[in-house]
């Protein structure tokens, strides 16, 4: 297994902190392989506590907002007089950009997606078998570190 760079470890720790809610510096440091002092510095310098609060907008919420915008553009076009119900250059450009953003969000499988599946799986297994949960945590940590390479 390839060793992660400091930046990759920092990114992984940030995901664990902001998404999984692992806020115990010792646990974070152990999971990503850095000292507690380094981890504490990353959390403080990166203002991760504030970042964690700001990450409330999910991909589904973003998609819903984009679909609403697209609907408004289309509704606006439909309010034009009959025979002129087509997009002008600005409206067409806005619609094209919205469609591109929607397609991107719908098709993209990101590290965040992998993380969210892992989190849900671990939440499920915590209620069934804590030992399997520990093993799965190691497996998901390994997968995420591999993706970051």
VOBA-1610 file (N, C-alpha, C; in pm, whole numbers, padded with zeros to 5 digits, always signed):
BEGIN
Unk+00084-00118+00000Unk+00000+00000+00000Unk+00088+00124+00000Unk+00055+00218-00087Unk+00131+00342-00098Unk+00105+00430+00024Unk+00208+00496+00070Unk+00197+00586+00184Unk+00132+00716+00139Unk+00038+00765+00220Unk-00031+00890+00186Unk+00058+01010+00214Unk+00044+01112+00133Unk+00115+01237+00158Unk+00049+01309+00275Unk+00116+01407+00328Unk+00061+01487+00438Unk-00071+01552+00395Unk-00073+01605+00273Unk-00195+01671+00224Unk-00310+01572+00211Unk-00282+01450+00166Unk-00386+01347+00156Unk-00438+01308+00294Unk-00348+01297+00390Unk-00389+01265+00527Unk-00476+01378+00584Unk-00437+01499+00554Unk-00512+01614+00603Unk-00653+01616+00543Unk-00662+01587+00414Unk-00793+01583+00347Unk-00880+01473+00406Unk-00821+01358+00430Unk-00894+01246+00488Unk-00943+01282+00628Unk-00856+01339+00709Unk-00894+01379+00844Unk-01006+01482+00842Unk-00999+01573+00748Unk-01102+01677+00736Unk-01237+01614+00705Unk-01239+01514+00618Unk-01363+01443+00587Unk-01416+01371+00711Unk-01329+01303+00781Unk-01371+01232+00903Unk-01428+01329+01005Unk-01365+01444+01018Unk-01408+01544+01117Unk-01539+01609+01077Unk-01546+01656+00952Unk-01663+01734+00911Unk-01783+01648+00876Unk-01762+01530+00824Unk-01873+01447+00778Unk-01911+01337+00877Unk-01811+01270+00931Unk-01839+01158+01021Unk-01858+01204+01164Unk-01811+01323+01194Unk-01826+01374+01329Unk-01722+01323+01426Unk-01612+01269+01373Unk-01504+01227+01462Unk-01431+01353+01504Unk-01455+01395+01629Unk-01394+01519+01674Unk-01290+01497+01784Unk-01267+01373+01819Unk-01163+01342+01917Unk-01029+01340+01844Unk-00945+01434+01881Unk-00818+01453+01811Unk-00735+01325+01813Unk-00734+01254+01924Unk-00654+01132+01934Unk-00702+01026+01834Unk-00834+01011+01822Unk-00888+00913+01727Unk-00856+00952+01583Unk-00875+01080+01551Unk-00842+01128+01416Unk-00695+01104+01384Unk-00609+01140+01477Unk-00465+01126+01455Unk-00428+00980+01431Unk-00486+00891+01510Unk-00458+00748+01496Unk-00507+00696+01361Unk-00627+00735+01322Unk-00686+00683+01198Unk-00610+00728+01074Unk-00558+00849+01074Unk-00488+00896+00953Unk-00336+00887+00963Unk-00286+00857+01082Unk-00142+00835+01095Unk-00057+00958+01114Unk-00104+01052+01198Unk-00024+01169+01232Unk-00026+01185+01384Unk+00052+01278+01434Unk+00055+01301+01578Unk-00069+01381+01621Unk-00101+01372+01749Unk-00214+01448+01802Unk-00188+01599+01788Unk-00064+01640+01806Unk-00029+01781+01793Unk-00058+01831+01651Unk-00016+01753+01552Unk-00041+01789+01412Unk-00191+01798+01386Unk-00265+01699+01435Unk-00409+01697+01413Unk-00476+01819+01476Unk-00437+01850+01598Unk-00493+01966+01666Unk-00467+02095+01589Unk-00347+02104+01531Unk-00311+02222+01451Unk-00397+02230+01326Unk-00417+02116+01258Unk-00500+02115+01137Unk-00643+02159+01168Unk-00698+02107+01277Unk-00836+02140+01314Unk-00848+02290+01343Unk-00753+02343+01420Unk-00757+02485+01457Unk-00729+02576+01337Unk-00620+02548+01266Unk-00580+02634+01154Unk-00683+02632+01040Unk-00744+02517+01018Unk-00842+02505+00911Unk-00981+02548+00951Unk-00998+02583+01079Unk-01129+02624+01130Unk-01235+02519+01097Unk-01202+02393+01123Unk-01289+02282+01087Unk-01421+02284+01162Unk-01423+02339+01282Unk-01549+02344+01358Unk-01653+02427+01283Unk-01611+02541+01231Unk-01701+02626+01155Unk-01738+02560+01023Unk-01639+02499+00958Unk-01663+02430+00832Unk-01766+02319+00848Unk-01755+02247+00957Unk-01848+02136+00983Unk-01993+02186+00986Unk-02014+02302+01044Unk-02148+02360+01052Unk-02198+02407+00917Unk-02107+02448+00831Unk-02148+02505+00702Unk-02175+02399+00596Unk-02145+02273+00624Unk-02161+02168+00524Unk-02299+02101+00531Unk-02400+02180+00560Unk-02534+02126+00575Unk-02606+02106+00443Unk-02562+02174+00338Unk-02627+02164+00210Unk-02581+02035+00139Unk-02671+01941+00126Unk-02637+01813+00065Unk-02647+01820-00086Unk-02600+01720-00151Unk-02608+01711-00296Unk-02754+01711-00340Unk-02841+01640-00269Unk-02982+01637-00305Unk-03045+01776-00295Unk-03007+01850-00193Unk-03058+01987-00179Unk-03007+02076-00294Unk-02883+02057-00334Unk-02827+02132-00445Unk-02901+02098-00575Unk-02927+01968-00596Unk-03000+01927-00715Unk-03141+01987-00716Unk-03208+01984-00602Unk-03343+02039-00594Unk-03342+02188-00629Unk-03243+02260-00579Unk-03233+02403-00609Unk-03209+02427-00758Unk-03123+02345-00819Unk-03096+02360-00963Unk-03220+02328-01046Unk-03292+02223-01007Unk-03416+02190-01079Unk-03518+02303-01066Unk-03527+02364-00949Unk-03618+02477-00929Unk-03579+02595-01019Unk-03451+02622-01028Unk-03405+02731-01116Unk-03439+02702-01261Unk-03414+02578-01303Unk-03445+02539-01441Unk-03594+02552-01469Unk-03675+02512-01374Unk-03820+02526-01389Unk-03860+02673-01403Unk-03797+02760-01327Unk-03829+02903-01336Unk-03792+02960-01472Unk-03678+02920-01524Unk-03637+02966-01658Unk-03740+02920-01761Unk-03778+02792-01754Unk-03875+02739-01850Unk-04012+02805-01834Unk-04053+02829-01710Unk-04182+02897-01687Unk-04180+03039-01742Unk-04068+03108-01725Unk-04055+03243-01778Unk-04071+03244-01931Unk-04009+03147-01996Unk-04018+03137-02142Unk-04163+03114-02183Unk-04235+03034-02107Unk-04374+03002-02140Unk-04470+03120-02118Unk-04425+03222-02044Unk-04511+03339-02023Unk-04503+03439-02139Unk-04413+03415-02230Unk-04399+03503-02346Unk-04520+03486-02439Unk-04546+03585-02522Unk-04659+03574-02616Unk-04644+03452-02708Unk-04758+03399-02748Unk-04756+03284-02838Unk-04677+03319-02965Unk-04600+03225-03010Unk-04514+03247-03127Unk-04377+03299-03090Unk-04360+03340-02962Unk-04229+03390-02916Unk-04183+03313-02792Unk-04238+03195-02773Unk-04206+03114-02655Unk-04082+03029-02681Unk-03973+03096-02695Unk-03843+03030-02709Unk-03741+03113-02631Unk-03634+03049-02598Unk-03531+03114-02517Unk-03450+03212-02600Unk-03425+03330-02542Unk-03330+03420-02606Unk-03189+03370-02571Unk-03087+03438-02616Unk-02949+03391-02597Unk-02915+03376-02448Unk-02954+03473-02366Unk-02922+03466-02223Unk-02998+03352-02155Unk-03124+03337-02189Unk-03204+03230-02128Unk-03153+03092-02172Unk-03118+03080-02297Unk-03065+02953-02347Unk-02933+02919-02278Unk-02849+03020-02261Unk-02721+02999-02194Unk-02742+02958-02049Unk-02834+03026-01980Unk-02863+02992-01841Unk-02917+02850-01831Unk-03009+02815-01920Unk-03067+02680-01918Unk-02960+02575-01945Unk-02874+02600-02045Unk-02767+02505-02079Unk-02674+02484-01959Unk-02639+02592-01890Unk-02550+02581-01774Unk-02618+02505-01659Unk-02746+02532-01637Unk-02819+02460-01532Unk-02825+02311-01563Unk-02855+02277-01687Unk-02862+02136-01727Unk-02727+02069-01709Unk-02619+02138-01746Unk-02484+02082-01730Unk-02453+02059-01582Unk-02488+02155-01497Unk-02465+02140-01353Unk-02546+02024-01295Unk-02670+02010-01340Unk-02755+01901-01292Unk-02696+01767-01334Unk-02658+01755-01460Unk-02598+01630-01508Unk-02472+01596-01432Unk-02392+01695-01405Unk-02268+01673-01331Unk-02296+01620-01191Unk-02390+01682-01122Unk-02423+01637-00987Unk-02486+01498-00986Unk-02567+01468-01086Unk-02634+01338-01091Unk-02540+01224-01125Unk-02438+01251-01204Unk-02351+01143-01253Unk-02222+01127-01174Unk-02181+01227-01106Unk-02051+01227-01039Unk-02053+01137-00915Unk-01960+01046-00909Unk-01940+00967-00789Unk-01812+01020-00725Unk-01829+01086-00616Unk-01716+01153-00554Unk-01671+01079-00428Unk-01562+01125-00375Unk-01516+01074-00247Unk-01624+01094-00142Unk-01694+01203-00152Unk-01803+01232-00060Unk-01912+01125-00068Unk-01943+01077-00190Unk-02042+00971-00206Unk-01994+00842-00140Unk-01870+00807-00164Unk-01813+00687-00103Unk-01820+00699+00049Unk-01783+00816+00098Unk-01787+00840+00242Unk-01929+00824+00297Unk-02029+00882+00228Unk-02167+00876+00276Unk-02219+00733+00281Unk-02185+00652+00182Unk-02224+00510+00184Unk-02155+00440+00301Unk-02027+00467+00319Unk-01953+00405+00429Unk-02015+00443+00564Unk-02048+00569+00580Unk-02106+00616+00706Unk-02238+00545+00736Unk-02324+00535+00635Unk-02453+00468+00655Unk-02434+00320+00687Unk-02341+00256+00619Unk-02313+00115+00645Unk-02263+00098+00789Unk-02173+00184+00832Unk-02118+00174+00968Unk-02225+00202+01073Unk-02312+00300+01048Unk-02421+00328+01141Unk-02510+00205+01156Unk-02538+00139+01045Unk-02621+00018+01048Unk-02554-00093+01129Unk-02427-00119+01100Unk-02359-00230+01166Unk-02328-00203+01312Unk-02318-00076+01354Unk-02295-00046+01496Unk-02405-00103+01584Unk-02525-00109+01533Unk-02638-00160+01611Unk-02645-00312+01610Unk-02568-00376+01522Unk-02573-00521+01508Unk-02452-00590+01568Unk-02334-00543+01530Unk-02211-00613+01571Unk-02095-00514+01573Unk-02053-00475+01691Unk-01948-00373+01704Unk-01813-00422+01651Unk-01785-00552+01663Unk-01658-00604+01612Unk-01654-00598+01459Unk-01764-00632+01394Unk-01770-00619+01248Unk-01761-00473+01208Unk-01819-00386+01290Unk-01812-00243+01262Unk-01668-00195+01262Unk-01591-00242+01358Unk-01449-00205+01365Unk-01375-00252+01240Unk-01403-00374+01197Unk-01339-00427+01077Unk-01381-00348+00954Unk-01511-00319+00944Unk-01559-00239+00831Unk-01498-00100+00830Unk-01481-00041+00948Unk-01419+00091+00957Unk-01278+00088+00899Unk-01203-00016+00934Unk-01068-00031+00878Unk-01073-00046+00726Unk-01171-00126+00678Unk-01184-00147+00534Unk-01219-00017+00462Unk-01314+00058+00515Unk-01351+00184+00452Unk-01238+00286+00460Unk-01168+00289+00572Unk-01052+00379+00584Unk-00948+00347+00476Unk-00927+00217+00454Unk-00830+00175+00352Unk-00879+00216+00214Unk-01008+00194+00184Unk-01064+00234+00055Unk-01049+00384+00032Unk-01082+00463+00133Unk-01073+00608+00117Unk-00929+00652+00098Unk-00838+00592+00172Unk-00696+00628+00154Unk-00648+00589+00016Unk-00699+00479-00038Unk-00663+00437-00174Unk-00717+00537-00277Unk-00839+00581-00259Unk-00899+00679-00351Unk-00819+00809-00349Unk-00771+00848-00231Unk-00696+00973-00219Unk-00558+00967-00284Unk-00509+00847-00313Unk-00374+00835-00369Unk-00369+00879-00513
//
